[in-house]
Amino acid sequence: MISRKVFDGQRGLILSIAVASLFVNLLVLTAPLYMLQLYSRVMTSGSIPTLIALSVGAVIALIFYFLFDVIRHRLANRLGTRLEASLGGAVLGGLVEDTISRDAVGAQPMRDLQDLRGFVSGPFFMALLDAPWSLVLVGLIFFIHPVLGVVATVGIAVLFCLGVLNDRFGRAPNRSANDAGQRANRTAEEILRNADIVRSMGKTPSMIDRWQTSAFSSMLFASTAADRMSVFGSLAKFIRTAMQMAILGAGVWLVLQDQMTGGLMMATSILLGRAAAPVEQSITGWRALLSVRQSVQRLNDLLGRQQMREDQLELPEPLGHLSVEDATVILPDQQNAVVFGVNFELLPGASLGIIGPSGAGKTTLARALVGLQPLSRGYIRLDDSALTDWPPDQIGRYIGFLPQRVELFNGTVAENIAMMDAEAAPSAIVEAAKRAEVHDLILSLPKGYNTQVGTLGERLSAGQRQRIGLARAFFGDRRLIVLDEPNANLDPEGEEALARAVTYATARGAVVIVVTHRMSILRRVTHAAVMEKGRMVRFGPARDILDAAAKPLAQQSSGDDKVTILRRPDRAETPSPTFSSQRSGGKP
């Protein structure tokens, strides 16, 4: 396993930028050398041809300076573009995984990537590239005269100390400001996502107050950081001006002592200004560096969690034999298992209805069955291979899922059924709609399959969104279809269409699992299960579970926590699944 970092694969481009910076900083010496030659050669000799030759040479050098500086900026722009282009997919994929497995962080890492691209394309990045060359220029000043070198070294050292103090005092409030700003942005996104209920129930002022708590914290910390950095920025300007005056004063004294010429004095002043400029810019723009450093850290953390695995071998096309072995889910922030010790097995063409009270673990189990919720213990196998053994892109082609909250993409009905797959065949889209019994409903829309559903499907009713989500779950050659509360927003006609769709899918050999609070769906499935407090307390033929549900649960339970298995009358008893490290899926 190899953890990916932000700047992995960009070494060649970064080296090219460094080489261009080398030539830029060498050609910066054009101005002081030109000044030195004017004082030492032209003014002493009065030679006009020498002046013309020096001026032509200086212009040529400046042209090369211009070209290398343009090349450097273009390379930096390419670096920013390549970073966003190469990491964008990985960052978005990591966000998808994080949203599933941990607390959602919103789109902040995507904004971090954009901020990083803007940073490497901006002037502050160039100042950082030029900063190391300040030492070379100070060395040249030492070569001109040690006294001037000492003055320059003291000035640069003071500027460097200001930079360290700026980082020391500005890092904490800047980080707090960014964290509070992210919280404020997430709160604003939540308010806008639930704008209808906020407005209808008159909670806009209270929600604004909630947002302002984080927003004002961000402003307060940002103001504190800005005040501190402005002080250090002003000090940097003061120190640089004082350095220029000190170097000129020392230079005049040395000229009066006949230890150097006026040309050397002016050249030294230019060199010091060039040496101090990137250091001063680094201090005044330090806040940008702090922000982008946090962005890089967040991106590295995200990419580190998304470890790069070797390509998994594609397995043969599954038939749909589903087996669940001791499936247990314990969430990080909870001590008790949400799902505990669930065992059952379904052959291709079987269907299962899962019922139980709220909080029984039905939705968590449904998410685990499609690979969205990692198991703390046990296995979920499709054709004897654990879900984790399949390449995600491959197994995803054979799994259909309808979550409790159906949200559509901003596009047409057809695009949503095909999950925005531009290569999906129109005939396959229509076939999926017919399987889900929503073809006629779609044709009744203003533009049929080309009807725009709006953001999150807001232009459709909840029932219409649910039925289109059902068609999406049936799209393609699905072997395992898991529907979580598919009839929550359906009318009786919609429920009957759902039942026919389930029957049609099982007739094609798919395994269909329906999580529901309504007992009516159990009359149309082959098996049923009852969940209580994370445990599957009953599993068996649907008609037996319906009969058992009509009696007090206490009379049907043996008094312990074991699952009661009611066998199908037309199938021989199968032995309980045994666990072995030789089975696919790794060690138990």
N, C-alpha and C positions, 0 to 999 in steps of 0.2 A: 504494500500500500504506500502511495506517495502523496503527500499533502502538497497541493498547489499553492503558490504564492502569487502576489499581484504582478510582480515584475519578471516572473519566470518566462523565458523565451524571448526577452527583449534586450538581452545583453549586447547583441551586435548593434542595434540601433542606438542604445545608450553610449556605446563606445564611439560610434560615429559622431554623436553630439559632442562628446568630450574632445575628439580630435578637432572638430570645427571650432570649439571653444579655445583650443590651444592656438590655432592660427589667429583667431580674433584677438586674443590677448597679446600675442606677439606683435600684431599689426597696430595695436594700441600705442606701441612705442614710437609710431610715426611722428606724432605731434612733438614729444619732447626731443627726439633726435633732430627733427627739422629746426626746432627752436635753438638747439645747441649749435648746429651747423651755421645758422644765420649769425649767431653772435661770434663764433670762433673763426669763421671763414669769410663770410660776405662782408660783415661790418668792419673787419680788420683790413680786408683787401680791396673792398669797394668793387668787386668783380660782378658785373651784371650777368655774364654767361654762367657764372657759378650759381647765382641766384635762380636763373631760369632752370638750370639743370636740377638743382635741389627741389625746386617747386614741381617740376615735371615728375621727378621720382616720388615726391610726397603724394601727388595726385594719383599716380599709379598704385602706390601702396594703399591709399584710401579706397580706391576702387576695389582692390582685393579684400580690404576690410569689409566693405559693403557686401560683396558677394558672399564671403564666408559667414557674415552675420545673417544674411538672408537664408543661406543654407542651414545654418544652425536653427533658426526659428522654424523653418519648414520641417526639419527633422523632428523638432520638439512637437510640432503639430501632428506629424505622422505618429509619433510615440503615443500621444493622447488618443488619437483615433484608433490605433491598433489595440491599445489597452481596453477601450470601451468595446471595440468589435470582438476581440478575442475573449474577453471576460464576461460580456453581457449575457450570453446564453448560460454560462456556468453560474453566474450570480443569480439569475432569475430561476434557474433550476434549483439552486440551493435555497432560495427563498420559498419555493414550493415545498421542498422537503421540511424546512423549518416551520412553515405554517402548519404542516401536518403533525410534526413530532414535538414541537415546542411552542412557546408563546410567540404569536405573530409579531413581527417587528415592522410591518408595513413595507413600503417601498424605499425605506431609507438607504439600504445598500445600493440600490439603483441610482439614487441621488448622489451617494458617495462616489460612485463610478464616474458620473458626470462631473462632479466637483474635481476629481482627480484629473480628468481630461482637461478641464479648464485651467488647472494649476500648472501642469507641465507645458501648456501652451502659452502661459502668461509671463510677464516680465520678472516676477519674483523668482521663478525657477531659473531664469537666466542669471539673476543676481547671485543665486546660490552656486551656479556653475562658475561664476567669475570670482567668488570669494576666495578659493584656495590660491588664486594667482596673486592675491594681495601680498602674500609672503614673498613671492618672486620679485614683485616690484619693490618691496621693502629691502630685499637683498641688493637690488640695483642701487637703491639710495645709499645703503651702507658702502657699496663699491665707490660711489661718487665721493662721499665723505662720512667717516664714522659718526661725527657729531650729528649730522642730519639723520643718519640711520637710527641713532638712539632716540631722537625726537619722534621719528616716524614709528619706531617700535613701541614707544610708550603710548602714542596716540592710538595705534591699532589695538594694543593690549587693552586699553581702557574701553574701546568700542566693543571688543570681544567680551569683556566682563559685563558690560551693559547688556549684551545679547544673552548671556547666561542668566543674569538677574531677571531679564525680561521673560525668559522662559520659566524661570523658577516661580515668579509671582503671578504670571499670567496663565499658566497651564491649568490650575485647579478651577478658577472661575470660568475659563473658556470651556472646559469639559462639562462643567455643571450647566453652563448656558446651552450647550449643544444637547445635552440629555433632556433638559427641560423643554427645549424647542421641539425635540422629537416627540415628547409626550404631548405637547400642545398640538402638534400636527396630527398625531393619531387620534386625539380627542376630537379635533375638527372633522376628520374623516368619518369617525363614528357618528357624529351629529348629522353630517350631511347624508350618510347612508341610511339613517333613521329619521330623516327630516319630516316625513309624513306624520309619524306618531308624536314627534316632538312638538310639531306645530298644532296638531289636532288636540293634544292634551294640555296645551298652554304652558309647556315647559321650556320654551325658548330662552327666557331670561335665566332660569336656573342652569341650563346647559351652557349658556354663555359664561356664567360665573364659574362653572367647572373648567371651561377652557381657559378663562383668564387666570386661574390659579397657576397653571403651568406656564402660560404665556408671560405673565408678569414675573415669574421666577426666572424665565429665560432672559427677559429684558434686564432684570436686576443684575444677574450674573454677567450678562454681556456688557452692561454699562460699567460694572466694576473692572472687568478685563480690559475694556477699551480705555478707561481712565488710567489704569496702570501702564498700559502699552503706550499711550500718548505721552506720558511723562518720560518714559525711556526713549521714545522717538524724538522728543524735543531735546533731551540730553544728548542724543547721538548727533543731532544737527549742531548743537552748541560745541561739542567736542571736535567735530570735523572742522568747523570754522576756526576754532582755537588752534587746531593742528596746522591749518593753512597759514595762520598768522605766525605761529611759532616757527614753522619751517622757513618762512620768508624772513623773519627777524634773524634767525640763526644764519641764514644764507647771506644776508647783507653784512652781518658781523664778520663772516668768513671772507667775503669779498673785500671788506675794508682791511682785513689782515693779510690780503694777497694769498689766501689759501685756496681760492677757487674763483672762477670767472662768473660774470653775470649770466652768461648762457647756461652754465651748469645750475645756477641758482634757480632760474626759471624752469629748466627741465625737471629739477627735483620737485618743484611745486606742482607741476603737472602730474608727475609720477605719484606723488602723495595723494593728490585728488582722485586719481584713478584707483589707487589702492584702497582708499577709504570708502569710495562710493558703494561697492557691493556690500561691504560690511554694514554701512548705514542703511542701505535698502533692506538688508536682511532683518535689521532690528525693527524698522518701521512696518515691514510686512510680516512680522513674526506671527501675527494672529492667523494669517492665511496658512502658514506652515503648521501651526498647532492644529488647525481644523483638518487639513489634509492628512496629517499624521494620524489623527483619530479615524479618518475615513479609511486609510490604508489598513489600520489595525482591525477595524470592523470587517473589511473585505477579506483580510487574511484569516480572521476567525471563521468567517462564513465558508471560505474555500477550504480551510483546514477541516471543518466538519464534513465537508463533501469530499471525502477521500477518493482519490482516483483509483478505481479497481481495474484489474485486468478484465478484458472483454470476457463475458460469460458465454459459455457454449449454449447455443440455441437447442432447446429440447424438442422432441417430436411434438407435433400438434396434439394438444390434449383432447381426450374424449369427454372429460367432464366428471370423472369419478372424484368426489370430494370426501375427504376424511379429516375430522378435527380431533386432535389427540391432546387431552389435558391442557386445553387452551386457557391460559391465565394472563390477565393484564393487570399490572399494578402501576398506576400513574405516579410520576415523580413527587407530586405534592400531596399524596395521600398514602396513609399507612395500610388501609385495607384494600384488598383486590377488588377492582371494578368488575372483572370477570374471573371466575375461579373454576378450574377443573372441568371445563366443558368438553364432552366427548360425544360425537355422533358421526354417522357416515351416510352419504347419499350417493346412489348410483345415477348414471346419466338418465335423464328423463324424469327424475324425481323432483318434487317441489316440497318446500317446507314453509310453514307459517309459524313465526315466533311471536308469542304473546306474553304479556306480563305487565305489572304495574310500572308506573314511571320510576326511573332510577334503578331498574332491575338489571341494567347492563346490556339491554338489547342493541342500542345504537353502537356502543363500543364493540360488541361482538360483530355487528354488521361491518364496521370499519376494519376490524381485524380480518374478516373473511376476504376482503378485497385488497389486503396488504397495506392499508392506511394506518393501522395501529399496530406497532410492534408488540410481539408477545414477550412477556417476562418469563414464561415457561410453556413448553408444549410446542405443537406444530399444527399448521394448517397445510394440508397436502392436496394437490391436484394431480391425479394419476400417479400417486405415490411419490411425487416430488414436492418438497416444501416450496411455498411461494417465493421464499428468498433464493431458491436455486434457479429460478427462471430469470432471464434478463427482463428488466421492468418493461421495456418497450415491446417485447414479445408477448409476455403474459397479459399485458394490458389490452392486447387485441382480442383476447378471449374472455375478458371480464367486463360486464356491464354493471353500472352502479347508479342508483338514484338516491341522493342524500335526502335528509329531512327537509332542508331548506334548499329549494331549487332556485338557482340563479343562472340566468342565461347570459351569453356574451352579446355585446352590441353588434348585431348583424342580422341576417335574415333567418327565417325559420329553418330553411334548408341548411344553412351554414351551422346552425346550432345543433341540428340533428347529427350532422357529420363531424361535430366537434371542430369546426373551422378548418377541416381538411379540404384544401383547394383541389385535390386530385380525386375526391370522392365522386363516384358515378351517380348521376341523378336517379337512375333506376334503383340503386341501393338505398338512397335516401327515401324514395317513395315506398320501397319495400319495407323499410324499418317503420315508417309511419303506419303502414297497413298492419304490420305485426302488432303494433301497440294500439291499434284501433283508433288512430287520430287522423287518418287521411281525410275523412269527411270534415272534421273540425278545421283542419288546415285550409281546405278548399273554401270554407266559409269566410276566411279572413279576407280583408280587402284585396291583397295581392297574392293570396295563396301562399305557396312556399317561398315567395320573394318578399313577404311582409317583413318589415323591419320591426324587431322586438324591442328596441331601445336599450338603454343601459340597464343591466341586470334583468331584462325582460319586463320593464316597467309598463310597457304598452299593452301587456297581456294581463288577464286576470290570474289569480293564484292557481285556479283549476287548470287554465290553459297552459300555464308554465309547467305545472306538474305533469300534464299529459305529454307535452313536448319533451320534457326531461325523460319521460318514460320511453318515448321513441328513440331518444339519444342512447338510452341504456340498451335498447334492442338493436341498435345499428351495428351491422357487421355480423361476423360469425361468432356470437357469444356462446361460451360453454358454461359459464357461471354468471348468473344475473342476481344481484342483491338489491332489493328495493326496500328502502327505509321509510315507513309510513307513506306508501304511494297513494293511499286513498284518503289522506288527511283533508284534502280540499276538493274531493270529488263528490258529485251528486250521484244518486242511484244509477243513472245511466252510465256515468263514468266508471263506477265501481263494477258494473257488469262488463263493460269493455275491458277493464283491467283483468277481470277473472278470465275472460276469453283469451286475452293476450298471454296470460300465464300458461293456460292450457296449450296454446299454440306453440309456445317456446319449449315446453316440456315434450311436446310431440316431436319436435325436431331434435331431441336428445340433450337439451340444455338442462342444467340444474338451476332452479329458481328458488330463491329464499326471500320471503316477504316478512318484514317486521311491521307489526300492526297492533293497534289497540282493539280492533273490531273482530269479533268472532266470526262474522259472516264469511270472510275470506277463507277460513279453515275448511269450508265445505267444498272448496274448489282446488285444494292442494292434497297431495298424497300423504304428507307427514305434518305433524305439528309438534311444537315444543313450548314449554312454559318456563319462563325465567323469573327467578325471585332472588333478590339480593346478590346478584352476580352469578348465581348457580342455575344450571339447567335442571330443574327438579322433575321435569317430565319430557319424554321424547317418545314418539311412536306414530302409528297410523293416525291420521287426522280424525277419523270417526271415533276412535277410542279416546282421544284427548277431549273431543267434544262431549262424549258421554261422561268422562271424568269431571269436566268443568261444571256439569249440571249437579254434581254432588259436593258436599263440603270438602274443602281441600284437606282438612285434618284427617278425614276418613281414608284418603287416597295415599297419604304419606306414611312411610314406615317409621317416621319420627327421627330419622337421621338426615344427613346432608347429601346422601348419595343420589345419583340420578336414577330415576325409575325408567327402565327401558321397556317400552311396549312394542313387541316385535310385529312385523308385518305377517299376516297369516299365510301369504303366498311365498314366503321366503324362509329358507332354513336359517337357523340361528348361526350367526357369525361370531367367531371368538373376539374377545376384546383386543384392541390394538396393543401391541407390545412395542416398547421403545428399545432402539438399539443404535449404537454409534455408527453401525454400518448402513443405517437407513439414510436416504438423502435428506439433507437439511443440517447436517453437522451433529455434534454431540448433544445429547439431551441436557 
